Amino acid sequence: MERFMTVKILKITLVYCLPAGLICSAAQDAGAPWRQDVKLSGLAKLFETGETRSITVDVAGNGDFNSIQQAIDSIGNGNHQRMVVLIKPGFYNQRVLIPKGKPFITLRGDDPFKTTISFNLHHDRKKPDGSGIYRSDCATLIVESNDLILENLTIENTYGPHPQALAAKLVSERALVLNCRFLGGQDTLMANAGRQYYLNCYIEGGTDFIYGYSQAVFDNCTIHSKESSHITAHAATEPNLPTGFVFYNCRVTTADGVKTDLGRPWRPYARVVYYDCWLDKGIKPAGWDNWRDPNREKTAFFAEYRSSGPGANPGGRVKWSNQLTEAEAQKYLPEKFMKAGANTIDPWLEKILDFRKTAILKN
């Protein structure tokens, strides 16, 4: 009888998750530590062809380069074929810039716990050339090109907890991030332009540690708050822009003693949705903050759908936030929210969506 009930429960779980195409680990395994999902290497390789080339970086000196930036610099401008930069396990104490003219680059490690790109630089530090302070260019990794893939890496900024000290700044259309860890304090990850898809990532920080102007989905990720502050700070300056952050089947965890909210509007038309997420006890009952500006309560769109866990408190949320109905929530499914246009699922998104369906069938 016990075995029959276990099988029955498993079948119910799969039926519940399949319509949304989930990979189904966050909600059912809320207490488990974050870990790499090796199946996701199959998704990254869908973007490679017979013309894809690779180069190797090894900090120990056994690759084509011992610096990641040297490897990036070796790639010609305007390349139209994917270049895979294989980063061997090691601690890479360096900053990395992928400039605008170098699309289709993959940075791939073997294990996010063994391959770390790290630096220590903050927003207010003066640039050595006297041109001002670093601002968001303090990031350890800056990407200004399209069609980026990051895989199996830890990217961190060890300065902190304040002022702003970014681990990564991504200005990239069709960016795909798999099995990566982003570690910092204030402003850990700046997702600042284009459509960006984060799958099974771990993002840790303090104040506004996921922020920017992009249209981004965080799918099956762990979001960990270390500070009593604000998790997100999305920005949009006009209504109806195709931007926003959607946290889809994520775990939102908080350090002991932390009391934080789900986000605040960096710009008036910010949009953030938590869809089917497990929320830890450190999430404040009110849920959201108006950034000391009551006018933004009229323009920002902050919402939840089927939140669970000790931090889920629909009745206690601020009145200007939203608890979505099933019909309202449909527009925030990845296949709808991440379309290139009103009715367009482009090849980039199609590969991701098809892989997600296959991945759940194999679980």
GISULWO-V847936 format. One record per pair of residues at least 12 apart in sequence whose C-alpha atoms are under 8 Angstrom apart, sorted by the first residue. I is the first residue (numbers start at 1). J is the second residue. If there is no record, write none. Layout:
I,J ; I,J
This chain:
18,357 ; 18,360 ; 20,333 ; 21,353 ; 21,356 ; 21,357 ; 21,360 ; 22,220 ; 22,249 ; 22,356 ; 22,357 ; 22,360 ; 23,220 ; 23,356 ; 23,359 ; 23,360 ; 23,363 ; 24,220 ; 24,249 ; 24,360 ; 25,220 ; 26,220 ; 26,221 ; 26,222 ; 26,249 ; 26,250 ; 26,251 ; 26,277 ; 26,278 ; 27,249 ; 27,250 ; 27,251 ; 27,276 ; 27,277 ; 27,278 ; 27,308 ; 30,251 ; 30,278 ; 34,202 ; 34,222 ; 35,179 ; 36,111 ; 36,112 ; 36,152 ; 36,179 ; 36,200 ; 37,179 ; 37,200 ; 39,359 ; 40,178 ; 40,179 ; 41,151 ; 43,351 ; 43,352 ; 43,355 ; 44,149 ; 44,151 ; 44,178 ; 46,351 ; 47,82 ; 48,82 ; 49,82 ; 51,81 ; 51,82 ; 52,81 ; 52,82 ; 52,83 ; 52,84 ; 53,81 ; 53,82 ; 53,83 ; 53,84 ; 54,83 ; 54,84 ; 54,85 ; 54,86 ; 55,71 ; 55,83 ; 55,84 ; 55,85 ; 55,86 ; 56,71 ; 56,85 ; 56,86 ; 56,87 ; 56,88 ; 57,71 ; 57,85 ; 57,86 ; 57,87 ; 57,88 ; 58,87 ; 58,88 ; 58,89 ; 58,90 ; 59,88 ; 59,90 ; 59,91 ; 59,92 ; 60,90 ; 67,92 ; 67,94 ; 68,87 ; 68,96 ; 69,95 ; 69,96 ; 69,97 ; 71,85 ; 72,85 ; 72,97 ; 72,98 ; 75,102 ; 76,102 ; 77,101 ; 77,102 ; 78,101 ; 78,102 ; 78,103 ; 79,102 ; 79,103 ; 79,104 ; 80,103 ; 80,104 ; 81,104 ; 82,103 ; 82,104 ; 82,105 ; 82,106 ; 83,104 ; 83,105 ; 83,106 ; 84,105 ; 84,106 ; 84,107 ; 84,108 ; 85,105 ; 85,106 ; 85,107 ; 85,108 ; 86,107 ; 86,108 ; 86,109 ; 87,107 ; 87,108 ; 87,109 ; 87,110 ; 87,115 ; 88,109 ; 88,110 ; 88,115 ; 89,109 ; 89,110 ; 89,111 ; 89,114 ; 89,115 ; 89,116 ; 90,114 ; 90,115 ; 90,116 ; 91,114 ; 91,115 ; 91,116 ; 91,117 ; 91,118 ; 92,115 ; 92,116 ; 92,117 ; 92,118 ; 93,117 ; 93,118 ; 93,119 ; 94,117 ; 94,118 ; 94,119 ; 94,140 ; 95,117 ; 95,118 ; 95,119 ; 95,139 ; 95,140 ; 95,141 ; 96,140 ; 96,141 ; 96,142 ; 97,141 ; 97,142 ; 97,143 ; 97,144 ; 98,142 ; 98,143 ; 98,144 ; 98,145 ; 99,143 ; 99,144 ; 99,145 ; 100,143 ; 100,144 ; 100,145 ; 100,146 ; 101,145 ; 102,145 ; 102,146 ; 103,145 ; 103,146 ; 103,147 ; 103,148 ; 104,145 ; 104,146 ; 104,147 ; 104,148 ; 104,149 ; 105,147 ; 105,148 ; 105,149 ; 106,148 ; 106,149 ; 106,150 ; 106,151 ; 107,149 ; 107,150 ; 107,151 ; 108,149 ; 108,150 ; 108,151 ; 108,152 ; 108,153 ; 109,151 ; 109,152 ; 109,153 ; 110,152 ; 110,153 ; 111,152 ; 111,153 ; 112,152 ; 112,153 ; 112,154 ; 112,179 ; 112,180 ; 112,181 ; 113,153 ; 113,154 ; 115,152 ; 115,153 ; 115,154 ; 116,153 ; 116,154 ; 116,155 ; 116,156 ; 117,140 ; 117,153 ; 117,154 ; 117,155 ; 117,156 ; 118,140 ; 118,155 ; 118,156 ; 118,157 ; 118,158 ; 118,167 ; 119,140 ; 119,156 ; 119,157 ; 119,158 ; 120,140 ; 120,157 ; 120,158 ; 120,159 ; 120,165 ; 121,138 ; 121,139 ; 121,140 ; 121,157 ; 121,158 ; 121,159 ; 121,165 ; 122,134 ; 122,135 ; 122,138 ; 122,139 ; 122,159 ; 122,163 ; 122,164 ; 122,165 ; 122,166 ; 123,135 ; 123,136 ; 123,137 ; 123,138 ; 123,163 ; 123,164 ; 123,165 ; 123,166 ; 124,163 ; 124,164 ; 135,164 ; 136,164 ; 136,165 ; 136,166 ; 136,169 ; 137,169 ; 138,165 ; 138,166 ; 139,157 ; 139,165 ; 139,166 ; 139,167 ; 139,168 ; 139,169 ; 140,155 ; 140,156 ; 140,157 ; 140,166 ; 140,167 ; 140,168 ; 141,155 ; 141,167 ; 141,168 ; 141,169 ; 142,168 ; 142,169 ; 142,170 ; 142,171 ; 143,169 ; 143,170 ; 143,171 ; 143,172 ; 144,170 ; 144,171 ; 144,172 ; 145,171 ; 145,172 ; 145,173 ; 146,171 ; 146,172 ; 146,173 ; 146,174 ; 146,175 ; 147,172 ; 147,173 ; 147,174 ; 147,175 ; 147,176 ; 148,172 ; 148,173 ; 148,174 ; 148,175 ; 148,176 ; 149,175 ; 149,176 ; 149,177 ; 149,178 ; 150,176 ; 150,177 ; 150,178 ; 150,180 ; 151,177 ; 151,178 ; 151,179 ; 151,180 ; 152,178 ; 152,179 ; 152,180 ; 153,179 ; 153,180 ; 153,181 ; 154,180 ; 154,181 ; 154,182 ; 154,183 ; 155,167 ; 155,168 ; 155,180 ; 155,181 ; 155,182 ; 155,183 ; 156,168 ; 156,181 ; 156,182 ; 156,183 ; 156,184 ; 156,188 ; 157,183 ; 157,184 ; 157,185 ; 157,188 ; 158,183 ; 158,184 ; 159,184 ; 159,185 ; 160,184 ; 160,185 ; 160,186 ; 161,184 ; 161,185 ; 161,186 ; 161,206 ; 162,185 ; 162,186 ; 163,186 ; 164,185 ; 164,186 ; 164,187 ; 164,188 ; 165,184 ; 165,185 ; 165,186 ; 165,187 ; 165,188 ; 166,184 ; 166,185 ; 166,186 ; 166,187 ; 166,188 ; 166,189 ; 166,190 ; 167,182 ; 167,183 ; 167,184 ; 167,187 ; 167,188 ; 167,189 ; 168,182 ; 168,188 ; 168,189 ; 168,190 ; 169,189 ; 169,190 ; 169,191 ; 169,192 ; 170,190 ; 170,191 ; 170,192 ; 170,193 ; 171,191 ; 171,192 ; 171,193 ; 171,194 ; 172,192 ; 172,193 ; 172,194 ; 172,195 ; 172,196 ; 173,193 ; 173,194 ; 173,195 ; 173,196 ; 174,194 ; 174,195 ; 174,196 ; 174,197 ; 174,348 ; 175,194 ; 175,195 ; 175,196 ; 175,197 ; 176,196 ; 176,197 ; 176,198 ; 176,199 ; 177,196 ; 177,197 ; 177,198 ; 177,199 ; 177,201 ; 178,198 ; 178,199 ; 178,200 ; 178,201 ; 179,199 ; 179,200 ; 179,201 ; 179,202 ; 180,200 ; 180,201 ; 180,202 ; 181,201 ; 181,202 ; 181,203 ; 181,204 ; 182,201 ; 182,202 ; 182,203 ; 182,204 ; 183,203 ; 183,204 ; 183,205 ; 184,204 ; 184,205 ; 184,206 ; 184,209 ; 185,204 ; 185,205 ; 185,206 ; 185,207 ; 185,209 ; 185,226 ; 186,205 ; 186,206 ; 186,207 ; 186,208 ; 186,209 ; 187,205 ; 187,206 ; 187,207 ; 187,208 ; 187,209 ; 187,210 ; 187,211 ; 188,203 ; 188,204 ; 188,205 ; 188,208 ; 188,209 ; 188,210 ; 189,203 ; 189,209 ; 189,210 ; 189,211 ; 190,209 ; 190,210 ; 190,211 ; 190,212 ; 191,210 ; 191,211 ; 191,212 ; 191,213 ; 191,214 ; 191,216 ; 192,211 ; 192,212 ; 192,213 ; 192,214 ; 193,212 ; 193,213 ; 193,214 ; 193,215 ; 194,214 ; 194,215 ; 194,216 ; 195,214 ; 195,215 ; 195,216 ; 195,338 ; 196,214 ; 196,215 ; 196,216 ; 196,217 ; 197,216 ; 197,217 ; 197,218 ; 197,219 ; 198,216 ; 198,217 ; 198,218 ; 198,219 ; 198,221 ; 199,218 ; 199,219 ; 199,220 ; 199,221 ; 200,218 ; 200,219 ; 200,220 ; 200,221 ; 200,222 ; 201,218 ; 201,220 ; 201,221 ; 201,222 ; 202,221 ; 202,222 ; 202,223 ; 202,224 ; 203,221 ; 203,222 ; 203,223 ; 203,224 ; 204,223 ; 204,224 ; 204,225 ; 204,226 ; 205,224 ; 205,225 ; 205,226 ; 205,227 ; 205,231 ; 206,225 ; 206,226 ; 206,227 ; 206,228 ; 206,229 ; 206,230 ; 206,231 ; 207,227 ; 207,228 ; 207,229 ; 207,230 ; 207,231 ; 207,232 ; 208,229 ; 208,230 ; 208,231 ; 208,232 ; 208,233 ; 208,263 ; 209,230 ; 209,231 ; 209,232 ; 209,233 ; 210,231 ; 210,232 ; 210,233 ; 210,234 ; 211,232 ; 211,233 ; 211,234 ; 211,235 ; 212,233 ; 212,234 ; 212,235 ; 213,234 ; 213,235 ; 213,236 ; 213,243 ; 213,244 ; 214,243 ; 214,244 ; 214,245 ; 215,242 ; 215,243 ; 215,244 ; 215,245 ; 215,338 ; 216,243 ; 216,244 ; 216,245 ; 216,246 ; 216,338 ; 217,245 ; 217,246 ; 217,247 ; 217,248 ; 217,334 ; 217,338 ; 218,245 ; 218,246 ; 218,247 ; 218,248 ; 218,250 ; 219,247 ; 219,248 ; 219,249 ; 219,250 ; 220,248 ; 220,249 ; 220,250 ; 220,251 ; 221,247 ; 221,248 ; 221,249 ; 221,250 ; 221,251 ; 222,250 ; 222,251 ; 222,252 ; 222,253 ; 223,250 ; 223,251 ; 223,252 ; 223,253 ; 224,252 ; 224,253 ; 224,254 ; 224,255 ; 225,252 ; 225,253 ; 225,254 ; 225,255 ; 225,258 ; 225,260 ; 226,254 ; 226,255 ; 226,258 ; 227,255 ; 227,258 ; 227,259 ; 227,260 ; 228,258 ; 228,259 ; 228,260 ; 229,259 ; 229,260 ; 229,261 ; 230,260 ; 230,261 ; 230,262 ; 230,263 ; 230,264 ; 230,289 ; 231,260 ; 231,261 ; 231,262 ; 231,263 ; 231,264 ; 232,262 ; 232,263 ; 232,264 ; 233,263 ; 233,264 ; 233,265 ; 233,266 ; 233,270 ; 234,263 ; 234,264 ; 234,265 ; 234,266 ; 234,267 ; 234,270 ; 234,271 ; 234,272 ; 235,265 ; 235,266 ; 235,267 ; 235,268 ; 235,269 ; 235,270 ; 235,271 ; 236,266 ; 236,267 ; 236,268 ; 236,269 ; 236,270 ; 236,271 ; 237,267 ; 237,268 ; 237,269 ; 237,270 ; 238,268 ; 238,269 ; 239,269 ; 239,299 ; 243,271 ; 244,270 ; 244,271 ; 244,272 ; 245,271 ; 245,272 ; 245,273 ; 246,272 ; 246,273 ; 246,274 ; 246,275 ; 246,332 ; 247,272 ; 247,273 ; 247,274 ; 247,275 ; 247,277 ; 248,274 ; 248,275 ; 248,276 ; 248,277 ; 248,333 ; 249,275 ; 249,276 ; 249,277 ; 249,278 ; 250,276 ; 250,277 ; 250,278 ; 251,277 ; 251,278 ; 251,279 ; 251,280 ; 252,277 ; 252,278 ; 252,279 ; 252,280 ; 253,279 ; 253,280 ; 253,281 ; 253,282 ; 254,280 ; 254,281 ; 254,282 ; 254,283 ; 255,282 ; 256,282 ; 257,282 ; 258,282 ; 259,282 ; 259,283 ; 259,284 ; 260,282 ; 260,283 ; 260,284 ; 261,283 ; 261,284 ; 261,286 ; 261,287 ; 261,288 ; 261,289 ; 262,283 ; 262,287 ; 262,288 ; 263,287 ; 263,288 ; 263,289 ; 264,288 ; 264,289 ; 264,290 ; 264,291 ; 265,289 ; 265,290 ; 265,291 ; 265,296 ; 265,300 ; 266,291 ; 268,295 ; 268,296 ; 268,299 ; 268,300 ; 269,296 ; 269,299 ; 269,300 ; 269,301 ; 270,299 ; 270,300 ; 270,301 ; 270,302 ; 271,300 ; 271,301 ; 271,302 ; 272,301 ; 272,302 ; 272,303 ; 273,302 ; 273,303 ; 273,304 ; 273,305 ; 273,332 ; 274,303 ; 274,304 ; 274,305 ; 274,307 ; 275,304 ; 275,305 ; 275,306 ; 275,307 ; 275,329 ; 275,332 ; 276,304 ; 276,305 ; 276,306 ; 276,307 ; 276,308 ; 277,305 ; 277,306 ; 277,307 ; 277,308 ; 278,307 ; 278,308 ; 278,309 ; 278,311 ; 278,312 ; 279,307 ; 279,308 ; 279,309 ; 279,310 ; 279,311 ; 279,312 ; 280,309 ; 280,310 ; 280,311 ; 280,312 ; 281,309 ; 281,310 ; 281,311 ; 282,311 ; 283,311 ; 283,312 ; 284,311 ; 285,311 ; 285,312 ; 285,313 ; 285,316 ; 285,317 ; 286,316 ; 286,317 ; 286,318 ; 287,316 ; 287,317 ; 287,318 ; 288,302 ; 288,317 ; 288,318 ; 288,321 ; 297,320 ; 298,320 ; 301,321 ; 301,322 ; 302,321 ; 302,322 ; 303,321 ; 303,322 ; 303,323 ; 303,324 ; 304,322 ; 304,323 ; 304,324 ; 305,323 ; 305,324 ; 305,325 ; 305,326 ; 305,329 ; 335,349 ; 335,353
